[in-house]
Amino acid sequence: MQFQADILGIPVERPEVTEMASLGAAYLAGLGVGFWENQEELERQWKVEKTYTPRMGEDQKESLYFNWKRAVERSFKWVTP
């Protein structure tokens, strides 16, 4: 998560509950049967466990991003049809 915050240049929040697919399904089911009245009620359930703030220098960030793009380009011809 720290790496994402550094590369994106924005804070990244990690929720207390990280199993988001099953949580999302449970929220939708709960809304469907009336357990929760609305989306705002669900939003109040959200709890942040940790926030990662950007701390990587701009030069290092640009270097890592440049090399990542090079790696992606090289992967385009990885498999031949």
C-alpha positions in Angstrom: 0.0 0.0 0.0 2.9 2.3 0.7 4.2 1.8 -2.8 0.8 2.7 -4.3 0.6 5.9 -2.2 4.2 6.8 -3.3 3.6 6.2 -7.0 0.2 7.8 -7.1 1.2 10.7 -4.9 -2.0 10.5 -2.8 -2.9 9.0 0.6 -4.2 5.4 0.4 -6.5 4.0 3.1 -6.5 0.4 4.2 -9.9 -0.6 5.7 -10.2 -2.7 8.8 -12.1 -5.3 6.8 -10.0 -6.2 3.7 -12.3 -8.9 2.3 -14.1 -6.3 0.1 -15.8 -8.7 -2.3 -17.6 -10.6 0.4 -18.3 -7.4 2.3 -19.8 -5.8 -0.8 -22.0 -8.9 -1.4 -23.2 -8.8 2.3 -23.9 -5.1 2.0 -26.0 -5.5 -1.1 -27.9 -8.4 0.4 -28.5 -6.4 3.5 -29.8 -3.5 1.5 -32.0 -5.8 -0.5 -33.8 -7.3 2.5 -34.0 -4.0 4.4 -31.4 -4.7 7.0 -29.8 -1.3 6.1 -32.1 1.5 5.0 -29.7 3.3 2.6 -26.1 3.7 1.3 -25.4 6.4 3.9 -25.9 3.9 6.7 -23.4 1.6 5.1 -20.9 4.4 4.7 -21.0 4.9 8.5 -19.7 1.3 8.8 -16.5 2.1 7.0 -13.5 2.1 9.3 -9.9 2.8 8.3 -7.2 0.7 9.9 -4.2 2.6 8.4 -3.5 5.5 6.0 -0.4 5.4 3.9 0.9 8.9 2.9 3.3 9.5 0.0 6.9 9.9 1.1 9.0 8.8 -1.9 11.0 11.4 -3.7 10.0 12.6 -7.1 13.2 11.4 -8.8 12.8 7.9 -7.4 9.1 7.8 -8.3 9.8 8.8 -11.9 12.6 6.2 -12.2 10.5 3.4 -10.9 7.5 4.4 -13.1 9.7 4.6 -16.2 11.1 1.1 -15.6 7.6 -0.3 -14.9 6.5 1.1 -18.3 9.5 -0.6 -20.0 8.7 -3.9 -18.3 5.1 -3.7 -19.5 6.2 -2.9 -23.1 8.5 -5.9 -23.1 5.6 -8.2 -21.9 3.5 -7.4 -25.0 5.3 -10.0 -27.2 5.7 -12.5 -24.3 3.4 -15.1 -25.9 3.1 -15.7 -29.6 -0.3 -16.7 -31.0 
